[in-house]
Amino acid sequence: MKCFRRYGCRGFAPAAATTCRPRLRPGSTASRTRGRLAEFEVDAGDAEGDPPDYPAPADTQPERLLERAQLAGRLLVAIEALPAAQREAFLLATEGGLTVEEIGNATGTGFETAKSRLRYAYSRLRTELGNLQ
């Protein structure tokens, strides 16, 4: 503000640009940050030119991928073990995104029958896969 009052609308004189520049106080956050950034080193690779070794994200670790594949296999086996009518209702609901009423219309059954088949399918899958936690 002092610079604006002193020079008004004429703009800043060259010397005024340096006087109006904000200064870093010794204890300010910007001063501390500037020091930390100077100490930060970027790992550009080793002497042979190989890229730096960064750990893979947690969901792409080999152990986690194996665990997910095993869980997917157990789920497929449990779905295949369902009776045909329950499997059909379950797949229409989960994969097709159909409502219970739409499942009843697609299978040629009533609303209550489709709802029961879906309920029994979920119940059986819960008991089969209950120890996944």
Buried (B, 14 or more C-beta within 10 A) or exposed (E): EEBEEEEEEEEBEEEBEEEBEEEEEEEEEEEEEEEEEEEEEEEEEEEEEEEEEEEEEEEEEEEEEEEEEEEEEBBEEBBEEBEEBBBBBBBBBEEEEBEBEBBBBBBEBEEEBBBBBBEBBBEBBEEBBEEEE
